[in-house]
């Protein structure tokens, strides 16, 4: 929902009703992940996508219909059959889409959800997508770090789903939970879609160089909250890094240590060290390699890498700690320019997140989409 939140909130604030269609479950090679959404506004305009084009027209009609009827619908789209006019996915996958009318009456907490996401406060939205009692469809809970708002129709269901959704929020996971009709954990009948809206992952780039400028643009495009840090104020300026969320003038190791002590880093955080200078590289890596981070990449030649490893071993780092470092960073794409190098670096981060190998898909057998998440949003 995050990618269509502005359009949805605009209709909501104006007092209108939008049709919201959300991918709640995927099977096999589905084109979009759970949580992808489409919004149909009262004027008929569309924002977002649920399938990359395969079933968009059918979902548009469904989203329009639920606004007219006021009744949410859960619909499955699978492989299209031999009928040329059948609606299905040409990719061979299957997606479940939940369509619902969204207004101030049906989703009174939407304003609070928008504010929480804008403020980077973790928020989960749990919505009933299937239930023997049709009146329960579309009921929801909004779960924060220590708050729960709304109801699914009974206190038992609220307690069970609230606890489980908070665990999913901590893990940053989105998906469907199954319960008995009244929230019984050993049962079936009620399905609840939990959409976790965790703060965006961080990327911290050490070294205010031209490669860093290209990397911040690429990382921002991928949804990272980007910080550029350099001890040299003449280079570390906001004007040089307009895509960065913040530019910090500080010694890299001191800044990273302070961020770790403040609890501002997690297993989704990516660290990219581009400084090429042992007096910056070694101290910041001494800190980074002892933290549980998602990615630690360091720029430099193979000769520079060997010298860096010797210095880090002399500083007391173990082989296990050194194995967390990706150096030289990036995938072998033949990159030359700062922009190409930025693609190489972020490609490696994506591959690590999903367990990809970085090989051409034409040379890989099996599913295109990986399901194993190592780190990331």
C-alpha positions as CSV (number, residue, x, y, z in Angstrom):
1,X,0.0,0.0,0.0
2,X,2.9,2.3,0.6
3,X,3.4,3.0,-3.1
4,X,-0.1,4.3,-3.5
5,X,-0.5,5.9,-0.1
6,X,-0.5,9.5,-1.4
7,X,-3.3,8.8,-3.9
8,X,-5.4,6.8,-1.4
9,X,-5.0,9.5,1.3
10,X,-5.9,12.2,-1.1
11,X,-9.3,10.6,-1.8
12,X,-9.8,9.8,1.9
13,X,-9.1,13.4,3.0
14,X,-11.5,14.7,0.4
15,X,-14.3,12.6,1.9
16,X,-14.5,10.3,-1.1
17,X,-14.3,6.5,-1.5
18,X,-11.5,4.8,-3.3
19,X,-11.3,1.2,-4.5
20,X,-8.2,-0.4,-3.0
21,X,-7.0,-3.7,-4.5
22,X,-4.1,-5.4,-2.7
23,X,-2.0,-8.5,-3.5
24,X,-2.4,-10.6,-0.3
25,X,-0.9,-13.9,-1.4
26,X,1.4,-15.1,-4.2
27,X,2.2,-18.6,-5.4
28,X,5.0,-19.6,-7.8
29,X,6.3,-17.0,-10.2
30,X,4.0,-14.1,-9.3
31,X,4.8,-10.8,-10.9
32,X,4.3,-8.6,-7.7
33,X,5.0,-9.3,-4.0
34,X,2.3,-9.4,-1.3
35,X,1.4,-5.8,-0.4
36,X,1.5,-4.4,-4.0
37,X,-1.6,-2.4,-4.5
38,X,-3.8,-0.5,-7.0
39,X,-6.1,2.5,-6.1
40,X,-9.0,3.5,-8.3
41,X,-10.1,7.0,-7.5
42,X,-13.7,8.4,-7.8
43,X,-12.8,10.1,-11.1
44,X,-11.7,6.7,-12.5
45,X,-7.9,7.4,-12.4
46,X,-5.6,4.6,-11.3
47,X,-2.4,4.5,-9.3
48,X,-0.3,1.5,-8.7
49,X,-0.2,-2.0,-10.1
50,X,-0.9,-5.6,-8.9
51,X,0.4,-7.7,-11.7
52,X,2.6,-5.7,-14.1
53,X,-0.2,-5.7,-16.7
54,X,-1.6,-9.3,-16.8
55,X,-4.9,-8.7,-14.9
56,X,-4.9,-5.0,-14.3
57,X,-8.1,-4.4,-16.3
58,X,-10.0,-7.1,-14.4
59,X,-8.8,-5.8,-11.1
60,X,-9.8,-2.2,-12.1
61,X,-13.3,-3.5,-12.7
62,X,-13.3,-5.3,-9.3
63,X,-12.1,-2.3,-7.4
64,X,-14.7,-0.1,-9.1
65,X,-17.4,-2.7,-8.2
66,X,-16.6,-2.9,-4.5
67,X,-17.0,0.9,-4.3
68,X,-20.4,0.6,-5.8
69,X,-21.6,-2.4,-3.7
70,X,-19.7,-1.6,-0.5
71,X,-18.7,-5.2,-0.2
72,X,-15.1,-6.4,-0.1
73,X,-14.0,-9.2,-2.4
74,X,-11.2,-11.8,-2.3
75,X,-10.3,-13.0,-5.9
76,X,-7.7,-15.4,-7.1
77,X,-6.0,-15.0,-10.5
78,X,-4.0,-18.0,-11.9
79,X,-2.7,-19.2,-15.1
80,X,-4.8,-18.2,-18.1
81,X,-6.4,-21.1,-19.8
82,X,-6.9,-21.9,-23.5
83,X,-9.7,-19.4,-23.8
84,X,-8.2,-16.3,-25.4
85,X,-10.5,-14.1,-23.4
86,X,-9.8,-15.7,-20.0
87,X,-8.2,-13.5,-17.4
88,X,-5.1,-14.9,-15.9
89,X,-1.3,-14.6,-15.4
90,X,0.9,-15.4,-18.3
91,X,3.9,-15.8,-16.0
92,X,2.5,-19.1,-14.6
93,X,1.9,-17.9,-11.1
94,X,-1.1,-17.3,-8.9
95,X,-2.1,-14.2,-6.9
96,X,-4.9,-13.5,-4.4
97,X,-6.2,-10.0,-4.5
98,X,-8.4,-8.4,-1.9
99,X,-10.5,-5.4,-3.1
100,X,-12.2,-3.1,-0.7
101,X,-13.8,0.3,-0.5
102,X,-11.7,2.8,1.5
103,X,-13.2,5.9,3.0
104,X,-13.3,7.7,6.3
105,X,-16.1,5.4,7.4
106,X,-14.4,2.1,6.4
107,X,-10.8,3.0,7.4
108,X,-10.9,5.8,10.0
109,X,-7.3,5.1,11.1
110,X,-5.8,5.8,7.6
111,X,-4.7,9.3,8.6
112,X,-2.8,7.9,11.6
113,X,-1.2,5.2,9.4
114,X,-0.1,7.9,6.9
115,X,1.4,10.0,9.7
116,X,3.2,7.0,11.2
117,X,4.8,5.9,7.9
118,X,5.9,9.5,7.2
119,X,7.5,9.7,10.6
120,X,9.2,6.3,10.1
121,X,7.3,4.7,13.0
122,X,6.7,1.0,12.5
123,X,3.1,0.3,11.8
124,X,1.2,-2.8,10.7
125,X,-2.3,-3.0,9.2
126,X,-4.2,-6.3,9.8
127,X,-7.3,-6.8,7.6
128,X,-9.8,-9.6,7.6
129,X,-9.9,-10.9,4.0
130,X,-11.9,-14.1,4.5
131,X,-14.5,-15.1,7.1
132,X,-17.6,-17.2,7.4
133,X,-19.4,-14.1,8.5
134,X,-19.4,-11.6,5.6
135,X,-19.8,-8.7,8.0
136,X,-16.3,-9.3,9.3
137,X,-14.7,-8.8,5.9
138,X,-12.6,-5.6,5.8
139,X,-12.5,-5.2,9.5
140,X,-9.0,-4.2,10.6
141,X,-6.5,-3.5,13.4
142,X,-3.7,-0.9,13.2
143,X,-0.8,-2.0,15.3
144,X,2.1,0.2,16.4
145,X,5.0,-0.6,18.6
146,X,2.8,-0.4,21.7
147,X,-0.6,0.5,20.4
148,X,-3.6,-1.3,18.8
149,X,-6.5,0.5,17.2
150,X,-9.7,-1.0,15.7
151,X,-11.3,-4.4,16.0
152,X,-11.8,-7.5,14.0
153,X,-15.1,-8.3,15.7
154,X,-14.1,-9.9,19.0
155,X,-11.6,-9.4,21.7
156,X,-10.3,-12.9,21.3
157,X,-9.5,-12.3,17.6
158,X,-8.1,-8.8,18.4
159,X,-5.7,-10.3,21.0
160,X,-4.5,-13.1,18.9
161,X,-4.0,-11.1,15.7
162,X,-2.5,-8.1,17.6
163,X,0.2,-10.3,19.1
164,X,1.0,-12.1,15.9
165,X,1.0,-8.9,13.8
166,X,3.3,-7.2,16.2
167,X,5.8,-10.1,15.8
168,X,5.5,-9.7,12.0
169,X,6.1,-6.0,12.3
170,X,9.3,-6.5,14.2
171,X,10.5,-9.0,11.5
172,X,9.3,-6.6,8.8
173,X,7.2,-9.4,7.2
174,X,4.0,-9.1,5.3
175,X,1.5,-12.0,4.7
176,X,-1.6,-13.9,5.6
177,X,-2.4,-15.4,9.0
178,X,-5.1,-18.1,9.4
179,X,-7.3,-18.6,12.5
180,X,-10.6,-20.1,13.6
181,X,-13.6,-17.8,13.1
182,X,-13.1,-16.2,16.5
183,X,-9.3,-16.0,16.5
184,X,-8.7,-19.6,17.6
185,X,-5.1,-20.4,16.8
186,X,-5.8,-24.1,16.0
187,X,-8.5,-23.5,13.5
188,X,-9.4,-22.2,10.1
189,X,-12.0,-20.0,8.5
190,X,-10.7,-16.5,9.2
191,X,-7.8,-15.2,7.1
192,X,-6.1,-11.9,8.1
193,X,-3.7,-10.0,5.8
194,X,-1.0,-8.3,7.8
195,X,0.9,-5.5,5.9
196,X,4.0,-4.4,7.8
197,X,5.2,-0.9,7.2
198,X,8.6,-0.8,8.8
199,X,10.8,2.3,8.4
200,X,12.9,2.2,5.1
201,X,16.2,0.4,5.4
202,X,19.3,2.6,5.8
203,X,22.4,2.8,3.6
204,X,25.4,4.7,5.0
205,X,28.0,5.7,2.5
206,X,31.4,6.7,3.9
207,X,33.4,8.8,1.5
208,X,32.1,11.9,-0.2
209,X,33.4,11.1,-3.7
210,X,31.8,11.1,-7.2
211,X,31.1,7.4,-6.9
212,X,29.1,8.1,-3.7
213,X,27.0,10.7,-5.5
214,X,25.9,8.0,-8.1
215,X,25.4,5.4,-5.3
216,X,23.1,7.7,-3.3
217,X,20.9,8.3,-6.3
218,X,20.6,4.5,-7.0
219,X,20.0,3.7,-3.3
220,X,17.3,6.3,-3.0
221,X,15.6,4.9,-6.1
222,X,15.6,1.5,-4.4
223,X,13.9,2.9,-1.3
224,X,16.9,3.3,1.1
225,X,17.2,6.2,3.5
226,X,20.7,7.3,2.6
227,X,23.3,9.0,4.7
228,X,26.7,10.2,3.4
229,X,29.4,10.7,6.0
230,X,32.9,12.2,5.5
231,X,35.3,13.9,7.9
232,X,36.1,16.5,5.2
233,X,33.6,19.4,5.3
234,X,34.7,20.8,1.9
235,X,33.5,17.6,0.3
236,X,30.6,16.5,2.5
237,X,28.0,19.1,1.5
238,X,24.3,18.7,0.8
239,X,24.7,20.4,-2.6
240,X,27.0,17.6,-3.8
241,X,24.6,14.9,-2.7
242,X,21.0,16.0,-3.4
243,X,19.6,12.5,-3.3
244,X,20.9,11.8,0.2
245,X,18.6,12.1,3.1
246,X,21.4,13.6,5.2
247,X,25.0,14.5,4.8
248,X,27.2,14.3,8.0
249,X,30.6,15.8,8.6
250,X,32.2,13.5,11.1
251,X,34.9,10.8,11.3
252,X,33.3,7.6,9.9
253,X,34.1,5.3,12.9
254,X,32.8,7.9,15.4
255,X,29.6,8.4,13.5
256,X,29.0,4.7,13.1
257,X,29.7,3.9,16.7
258,X,27.2,6.7,17.8
259,X,24.5,5.3,15.4
260,X,25.0,1.8,16.8
261,X,24.8,3.0,20.4
262,X,21.6,4.9,19.6
263,X,20.0,1.8,18.2
264,X,19.7,3.4,14.7
265,X,21.2,0.4,12.8
266,X,19.7,-3.1,12.2
267,X,20.1,-6.2,10.1
268,X,18.7,-4.4,7.1
269,X,21.4,-1.6,7.2
270,X,23.9,-1.5,4.3
271,X,27.3,0.1,4.8
272,X,29.4,1.1,1.8
273,X,33.0,2.3,2.5
274,X,34.3,4.3,-0.5
275,X,37.0,6.3,1.2
276,X,40.2,4.5,-0.2
277,X,42.2,5.7,2.8
278,X,43.4,3.4,5.7
279,X,43.0,6.2,8.3
280,X,39.3,6.2,7.5
281,X,38.6,2.7,6.3
282,X,40.2,0.6,9.0
283,X,38.7,2.4,12.1
284,X,35.1,2.3,10.6
285,X,35.5,-1.3,9.6
286,X,36.6,-2.2,13.1
287,X,33.2,-1.0,14.2
288,X,31.1,-2.2,11.3
289,X,32.4,-5.8,11.2
290,X,31.5,-6.3,14.8
291,X,27.9,-5.3,14.2
292,X,24.9,-7.4,12.9
293,X,24.4,-5.5,9.6
294,X,22.9,-6.6,6.3
295,X,25.8,-5.6,4.1
296,X,29.3,-4.2,4.5
297,X,31.0,-3.4,1.2
298,X,34.4,-1.7,0.7
299,X,35.8,-0.2,-2.5
300,X,39.4,-0.7,-3.6
301,X,41.7,-2.8,-5.7
302,X,42.7,-6.3,-4.7
303,X,46.1,-5.0,-3.5
304,X,44.3,-2.5,-1.4
305,X,42.0,-5.2,0.0
306,X,44.9,-7.4,1.0
307,X,46.6,-4.5,2.8
308,X,43.3,-3.6,4.5
309,X,42.8,-7.2,5.7
310,X,46.3,-7.2,7.2
311,X,45.6,-4.0,9.1
312,X,42.2,-5.3,10.4
313,X,43.8,-8.6,11.6
314,X,46.5,-6.5,13.4
315,X,43.6,-4.6,15.0
316,X,42.2,-7.9,16.4
317,X,39.4,-8.8,14.0
318,X,38.8,-12.5,13.5
319,X,38.4,-14.4,10.2
320,X,34.7,-14.8,10.9
321,X,34.3,-11.0,11.3
322,X,36.4,-10.4,8.2
323,X,34.2,-12.7,6.2
324,X,31.3,-10.3,6.6
325,X,33.1,-7.8,4.4
326,X,32.5,-7.7,0.7
327,X,35.7,-6.3,-0.9
328,X,36.0,-5.3,-3.6
329,X,32.3,-4.5,-3.4
330,X,29.8,-5.0,-6.2
331,X,29.1,-7.7,-8.9
332,X,31.3,-8.3,-11.9
333,X,29.3,-6.3,-14.5
334,X,32.4,-4.7,-16.2
335,X,31.3,-1.4,-14.6
336,X,33.5,1.7,-15.3
337,X,31.7,4.9,-14.6
338,X,30.4,6.0,-11.2
339,X,26.8,5.3,-12.4
340,X,27.7,1.8,-13.7
341,X,29.6,1.1,-10.4
342,X,26.5,2.2,-8.4
343,X,24.4,-0.4,-10.3
344,X,27.1,-3.0,-9.6
345,X,27.0,-2.3,-5.9
346,X,23.3,-2.2,-5.5
347,X,23.0,-5.4,-7.7
348,X,25.2,-7.2,-5.2
349,X,23.0,-6.0,-2.3
350,X,19.8,-7.2,-4.0
351,X,21.4,-10.5,-4.8
352,X,22.4,-11.0,-1.1
353,X,19.0,-10.0,0.0
354,X,17.2,-12.6,-2.1
355,X,19.8,-15.2,-2.5
356,X,20.4,-14.5,-6.1
357,X,23.6,-15.6,-7.9
358,X,24.1,-12.6,-10.3
359,X,24.0,-14.9,-13.4
360,X,21.9,-14.1,-16.5
361,X,18.4,-15.5,-16.0
362,X,18.6,-17.2,-19.4
363,X,21.3,-19.4,-17.9
364,X,19.4,-20.3,-14.8
365,X,16.9,-23.1,-14.4
366,X,14.0,-22.9,-12.0
367,X,11.9,-20.0,-10.6
368,X,12.8,-16.5,-11.6
369,X,11.8,-15.0,-8.2
370,X,13.6,-16.0,-5.1
371,X,11.7,-16.3,-1.8
372,X,14.5,-16.4,0.7
373,X,15.0,-13.0,2.3
374,X,18.4,-12.4,4.0
375,X,17.9,-8.7,4.8
376,X,16.1,-5.7,3.4
377,X,12.8,-4.0,3.5
